[in-house]
């Protein structure tokens, strides 16, 4: 995200510099002819400035895209690991519950099961 902010900052800085230069030229104590020459030169430089800004934004967009894809891949990998661990834990818990609920038939045959003994007493 810092790459995106720095690209915006650079673009804003360049735009602010262009606006500040134009405002400074208009307020400067020069003759109209000199001021018009300077404005014309500045206006001729605007396409180059726009191209520089465009290039900067493209570079920042590529960095952001690459960073986003890497973060997405890492997030998906962590999510897959978490799901696998959750499934494994659920299976172990299910097996544990199945073992607790399983009745040993040999123990019921000799009436050593406490529940069976209580039922016989009634």
Residue pairs with C-beta under 8 A, 6 or more apart in sequence:
1 64
3 60
3 63
3 64
3 67
4 60
4 64
6 60
7 56
7 57
7 59
7 60
7 61
7 63
7 64
8 60
10 53
10 56
10 60
11 53
11 56
11 57
14 49
14 52
14 53
14 56
15 53
18 42
18 46
18 49
21 42
22 39
22 42
25 35
25 38
25 39
25 42
26 35
26 39
28 35
30 38
103 113
107 113
108 116
111 117
111 120
